[in-house]
Amino acid sequence: MSAVFADSEHLPGVDEQVNILIVDDEPKNLLVLETVLDDPGYRLIRANSGDEALLQLVTHEFAVLVLDVRMPGMTGFELARMIKERKKTAAIPIIFLTAYYNEDQHILEGYGKGAVDYLHKPVNPPVLRSKVAVFAELYRRGRAVRIANRALTMEVADRRRAEARLGELNATLDKRVTERTEALQASEALLREANRRKDEFLATLAHELRNPLAPVRNAAQLLRMAGLRPEQLRWACDLIDRQVASMSRLIDDLMDVSRINQGKLELRRQSTSLAAVLRDAAEASRPLMEEFGHQFRMLLPTEEMEIDGDPVRLAQAFMNLLNNAAKYTEKGGTIEVAAASVDGWAKVTVKDNGIGIAADRLESVFGMFSQVETALERSRGGLGIGLALSRRLIEMHGGNIVAQSAGSGAGSEFTVRVPLAHQRQGALPCSVDPHTEAIDGVHRSIRILIADDNVDAASTLSMLMEMMGNEVKQVNDGAAAVDAVASFRPQVALLDIGMPKLNGYQACEKIRQLDGGQDIVIIAVTGWGQPDDRRKSAEAGFNHHLVKPVDPSELAQLLEQISAP
């Protein structure tokens, strides 16, 4: 046997365990058969009758069947006939066993029923083992061949599919190469353009930040000089305030664009007067228009137009349009805003007689970091994000904005359409002159703890608070802020977030745990102003969250509320 199947170990599935069915109505005979055929390569399954054997044949696949001829009910011959008639089991080899040996009768009848061998009881163990081993090995080889055939069939099918696919690819290869080349060239062009705009934006950002820093530095130098007249002091202070406000607007615009791109900017919708929105936008843009000496007109209908929107964001969108008109109109120009109700929409036009827009730039002016002028020619300021921000804010309100121009030197006109909430007849309220809050509001003196690792920021804020009549203690890290609470017992604590030893969140949490810490009004004064930052400060125990640079009038108003009896 070993010579016949010498290469069996190289075939897949050859060494796997095989099922052998032994059928006998006598349990002791089954035990004998199990003992004789005990082998780790076999899985012996017994049946006490023909019916049980049929059930096992339905459930399992067998290499060989060792079958007693004489059994009550269904005889071995009858079982063999049913096995051979069933397509799934017809090929199973059957070895008949009988205690009633009659060569002419039983052997011929057994072979006639499909037996492959015929042994009499008591069986000769070596003979039975040898015969079963032959059929088990044949079964293993057959199984390995079937596995190999299936694998080969699958491989052939895969190769045919691959050949078919290769044929399809070859048939369209030239077209795909051309399309891919064009796509790569377009992508490279977009990347080059994006890289150029990124470099230009960074250069512009540096320019726009340095511009306000230059007069601030000059004003700071003047303030060091002795003998300045009161009007010179006011001028220097106003200059610093204007330039800081300009830098803050640049940063706020960048953050707003980022929040819109991330889907994090939320509108605070309410019934809003379009006239009030336009007046707020015009008032915010007024200093720039006055700086350029422009004439400004605003034409509004007699009917009140209401919009379901965020008044702050709508005013921001229109302010950007007005600022854009002011910057790109030569000094002494004219800017006009007109509003009308058209078929349930509010239509607002912002028109100027400025430098105009080339026809091929009418759509691209709304792109991020887009400027009408080149970087070297640019003298009008801005990062090129105002129009992009305006369009996105208007679109968030369900509206749209388009640009029109007859060309270079012919002025520009931006048309905004936003849906009206409802219309109401009536006279428009009168324009209100801007009112500026004083920063030295009257309030009772309070004890204020200021903690900031930026010594200059902490010192200037401390000086401002002292000039407003407050008692101030200044520290420069979070741990020192916690320690100062016990001795200074502040009523208000102004904490920076990014501090050494303990950050602002940790310092706030520890202060809240101190005796009397729950009574202190703790205000975050930080450069971190995203919604998630405000959420974190609230969770840490802060009462308020102010973003640097803090508007002194806003802080003064807040302190006045805190000190009110």
Secondary structure, 3 states (H helix, E strand, C coil): CCCCCCCHHHCCCCCCCEEEEEECCCHHHHHHHHHHCCCCCEEEEEECCHHHHHHHHHHCCCCEEEEECCCCCCCHHHHHHHHHHCCCCCCCCEEEEECCCCHHHHHHHHHHCCCCEEEECCCCHHHHHHHHHHHHHHHHHHHHHHHHHHHHHHHHHHHHHHHHHHHHHHHCHHHHHHHHHHHHHHHHHHHHHHHHHHHHHHHHHHHHHHHHHHHHHHHHHHHHCCCCCHHHHHHHHHHHHHHHHHHHHHHHHHHHHHHHHCCCCCCCCEEEEHHHHHHHHHHHHHHHHHHHCCEEEEECCCCEEEEEECHHHHHHHHHHHHHHHHHCCCCCCEEEEEEEEECCEEEEEEEECCCCCCHHHCCHHHCCCCCCCCCCCCCCCCCCCHHHHHHHHHHHCCCEEEEECCCCCCCEEEEEEEECCEEECCCCCCCCCCCCCCCCCCCCCCEEEEECCCHHHHHHHHHHHHHCCCEEEEECCHHHHHHHHHHHCCCEEEECCCCCCCCHHHHHHHHHHCCCHHHCEEEEEECCCCHHHHHHHHHHCCCEEEECCCCHHHHHHHHHHHHCC
